Amino acid sequence: MHKFLVIILLLGAPARFWAQADRDAESNTVDEVLHTLAAVRSYYEVAISPDGTRLAWVENRTGEGVHGTSILVAGPSDFSQARRITATDNGSAYEDQIAWSPDGTQLAFLSDAAQSGQQQLYVADIESGKARRLTGYTGHVSTPAWSPDGKSIAVLVIENSPRSVGPLQPTPPPSGVVEEKIDEQGIQVVGVSTGNTRAVSPADLYVYEYDWAPDNAGFVVTAAHGDGDNNWWTAQLYRLSLDGQLRLICTPASQIANPRMAPDGKTVAFIGGLMSDQGVVGGDVYVVPGSGGEARDLTVAMNASATWLTWVRSGKLLFTALADGDSAVETVDTDGKVSPLWKGPELISSGSWAVSLSPDRDGRQTAVVRSSAMHPPEVWMGPVGAWQPVTRANQEVKPMWGEARSVHWKNDGFSVQGWMLTPRDFKSGEKYPLIVHVHGGPASACSAGWPAAPIAAYAAAGYFVLCPNPRGSYGEGEAFTRANVKDFGGGDFRDLMIGVDEALRRFPVDGRRVGLWGWSYGGYMAMWAETQTQRFAAVVAGAGIANWLSYYGENHIDQWMIPYFGASVYDDPAVYARSGPIQFVKNVKAPTLILVGDRDAECPAPQSFEWWHALKTLNVPVEFVVYPGEGHMIQQMQHRRDLLLRSVQWFDRWLAPSGEQPAAGKKQ
């Protein structure tokens, strides 16, 4: 077991530290929250059959005493009984990425049943449940999709990939001669009857997403040449034939995602917008001729951010969106007429974090995973907005926190929204501490789904938690998302501070006991905020950015910065410097806890080291923790527990009422 590499400096700390009993209470609160979250049956994918009569989903194996995931199928008549589709004999395997055949009689999926950690493509007959293996890859395999005629299945493959793909994953430590290593992800096509495979895309092309052409002759793809982790932000739209011929059909003005070809093959739709993290999608709905041409924005006036889309047989586009903090489902035709179908204060998805769903070919029946702050996720099915529950595995799980309330405020002509999660059973007439939780991105959003661990832990520990969606976030339209371009730490910071004022006005919050927590862009905002104001009595900065000038040369994904700053750091260093916390570090007074993974490629650890070094030199109370073997997202359970416990203890220490050192969860 790894030991934590912990760098700790407690300068100017109170003479009386919190008692052992209080530390035990904090530990108990964190463990109870983790236990509550771990007890939830998670649903990673949901997929409805093309004719809408069957439903498949992927869930974790909570409480079964084995590792892995399960694929369940229900229907066509009785959805209360589900049966497992699997490639394993011993019950333990990671099986996911499900895809229905066009006729709904077979289900493709990935499984590591043959070799732990190495997924292969399987096809199962729905009636018999029998699965057969089609591939023998060595490397990373993902995203199976059936050809329209049902004779082939395409997959994305990185041959001999040494790690999971994406910049969120831990990067190998450098050694020897450092070179840019490029592992290209390409499309391969697998014959369903024969298992024969062949590569389709050019060897020097990284394919991010794809969709089959309706004539079975090829694909529409988003792709780029060069390093796949770094060049998602410069991806273009191509047509790719089965014989490997590549033709550019659109060079978009911004990032693109979700390419979808119309049933008649004449039009391609995609989501375009300012997106700061690979795969975190938000923007407007665009269409472009299938033969190539200029893209046309169908939702130019929409005060929401499209997150997923597909064509339905009526010829319309069905899409999901983040809209003013809520989830929404709408349609748009090729003339740009938008028709809202449903909107609600919860998170609906097809299994990922993003707002999405799974429709049948007509769009009449849909499947979603629904959750809210008070109700953990379950699988639902039915017409949009008239869903009925299919699973009830989490009905006994009760939240340890209060309710989520949508909060609005005005600033600089913008309407800004955020979510306030309350402590459970808080008493009127009493004042409570507040933690402001800044999301990553910045192109992302806080939603009203089942809360993530930090937010849940703070609310369970007796804090009000405000999660604002300042300018730069999704949910208010593309102009709002673009409003922090060349202005990091400007209008977005002012939005946060007006949000704090609104929280103090509307809720029983003690303005002297306000803390700030953030990770990634939120970690940057935590570092920045404590240089600009003394409103925060304690700060936790996770995977932050202290110095944009040095960050540009340290991170592995510098292409994301060009749309935000307008130029590289070598061409316009001034625009980077004016948003850099390190330029104003001598203003910092707030006790600060700094957290980071040592293999982080998105916000590398040297940024946190730089901030720690500055604060300790300036005699600011500071503690610094580096988690070994971790990337941008902390994944190992012992590290996640340590992170939560340290965060709660940090806020309890510095946000306690004057003269007290209360334990987490203690009435204040």
PyMOL commands that set and color helices and strands:
alter all, ss='L'
color gray80, all
select helices_A, chain A and resi 20-38+231-234+453-460+478-484+491-506+521-532+548-554+558-565+573-577+581-587+605-617+637-654
alter helices_A, ss='H'
color red, helices_A
select strands_A, chain A and resi 5-9+43-48+55-60+69-74+82-85+95-100+106-111+120-125+131-133+139-146+152-159+186-191+197-199+205-212+218-225+236-241+246-250+255-261+267-273+284-289+296-297+305-311+317-323+326-332+338-344+347-349+358-359+366-371+378-382+388-389+404-411+414-421+432-438+464-469+509-519+538-542+592-597+622-627
alter strands_A, ss='S'
color yellow, strands_A
deselect
rebuild
show_as cartoon
